[in-house]
């Protein structure tokens, strides 16, 4: 999958899919925000995806163990999220209440179902403060994981992570490893 192929937008078909688990309350900035993590596999591609939702903030990571894309959005009161890549380019939708969504990838509209997950499953990210280096990982409830690193604009497979640890070494640099709730609460 390539970022350049992510174009367009589509409306989510709200069929099937189970309801999200009762999210875990989180304290952030004096208010209570709910965190929910999701993980799943994109239909027909085998790409893994993970989604972190904290309050209204949403971050999604899609990966096939070499290429990756980060999508972000804001959840409306009805749970609908417009997913965007690279700033303002709409590429899909996600329903946080039903765990279903669609987005454009590889020039085709893809659907996905993402189940609510608890740590250690979910979304992980590591980013260098010193250079153009960011890594992302999807960890499924069964322990399977995929990850990709972007170093100076070039995607490559990421090393395996231990979700129980707070660091990972990528391209010779030790980086802080943040789970989805930590990423969104810290803005990182």
N, C-alpha and C positions, 0 to 999 in steps of 0.2 A: 504494500500500500504506500502511496506517496502523498505527501501533503498537497502537491500540485493537482492531484486528482480529486481532492475534496471540494466539490462545488455544488451549489444548489441548495434547496431545502425541500422538506417533505413533511406532510402532516401525519402524525402517529395514528395508526389504526389501533383503537383501544379494545382489542379483543383478548379474551383469555387472560393469562398470566395472573398469578396470585397477588395478594395484597402484601405490602411491605410490612416487615416486622415492626413491632413497637420500638421506635427509635430510642436511643439512649440519650438522656438529657445531658447537656454540657453547659458549663458556665463560661462565658466569654464576654468581657467588656461590661460586666455588671448585669447582663440579662441572661436569660436561659435560652440557649439555642439547642435545637435537636440535631444530633448527628446520626446519619444512616449511611452505611456502606453497602454497595452492591457489587456483584461480580457475575460474569457470564461469558458466553461465547457468541460471536456474531454468526448468525445463520449463514450457511453455504460457504463460509470462508475459513472457519477454524481460528480466526483472530480472537484473542482474549480481550476482554474489556473490564474495567473497574470504574466505579463512579463513587465519588464522595460528595455527600450533601450535608452541609452545616448551615442551619437556618435557611437563608435564601441562596447562599453561595453553592455552586455546583461545579465540580471539575471531573472530567471524564478522560480516561486514557485508553487507547486502543493500540494493540501491539500484536505482531506476528513473530516475535523473537529477533527481528532485525530492523524492521521499519516500525515507526510509531507516529501517533498524532495525539496531541492534547487538545481537548475541547473544553470550553467553559460556558457558563450561563448562570442565570438567576431564576430561581423557582418562584412561580406565581402562587397565589393563595390556593389555587386548585391543584397544585403539584406539577403543572406543566412547565417545562424548561425548553427554551430555544437554545440549542447548542451552537456555539460559534468557534471558529478557528481563525487564528491570525487577526484578532481584533474584532471586526464587525461582520465578517463573512458568515452568514447563517448556513449551516450544513446539516442540521437535523433537529429532532425533537426527542424529549424523554419525559415520561410521566412517572414522577417519583412515587405516586400512590399505587400504581399498578406494576411498576418495574418493566415497562415496555417502551421501545423507542425505535426510531429510524434515523438513518443518516446516509449521506453519500460517501462512497468509498470505491476506489477503482473504477470510477465512471458509472457506478450502478447504485441504485437505492438498496440499502440493506436494512433488514429488521433485526432486532435483538430483544432478548428477554434477559433481565438481570435480577438475580435473586438477592434479597437482603443477606448480608454476611456480617459476622463478628470477627474481630481480630483473633488470630493472625491473618485471616483472609482479608482481601481488599486491595486498595490502591496504595502504592509506596512511591516516593519520589526522593531523589538526591540531586542537589544542584551545587555547583562550585561557585564560591564567591569571587574566585580569582580568574576564571577563564570561561569560555563559552562551552560549558559541559553540563548536561542535564541527563539524568537517567530516570526511567520509569519502570515499574514492575506491577504486574497483576498476579495476585496470589489467590488461588481458588480454595474453597473449603477443604478439598482433598489433599492440599499441599502442592498441587501442580502450580508452576509459575512460569511466566515468560517475562522478558524484560528487554529493553533496548536503550541504548545510550546515543545521544547526539553530541558529538565533539566537533566543534568548528563547522557545524552544518552538515556533517556526515553521520548517517545512522549506522550503528553496528550492534551486534548482540551484546547484552549486558551480562555481567557475572551473576550467578545465583546470589540471592540474599538470604539472610537469616532474619525473619521478621521479629525475632525476639531481641535483636541487637539494634543499637541506635546509630551505627555507622556501617559504611560499605566502602571498599576501596575500588575506585573506577579509574582506569587509565593512570595508575600510579598515584592517585590522590585520594586521601581518606576524606569521605564526605559524610555529613549528617544525613541519616536515613529517616524520613518522616512519613508516618502513616497519613491517610486521608484527612482525619480530623485535625491532626497537628499542622498539616499544610494549610488548610483553610483558616484555622484560628490564628495562625501566625502570619498569614498573607503570603507564604512562600510556596 
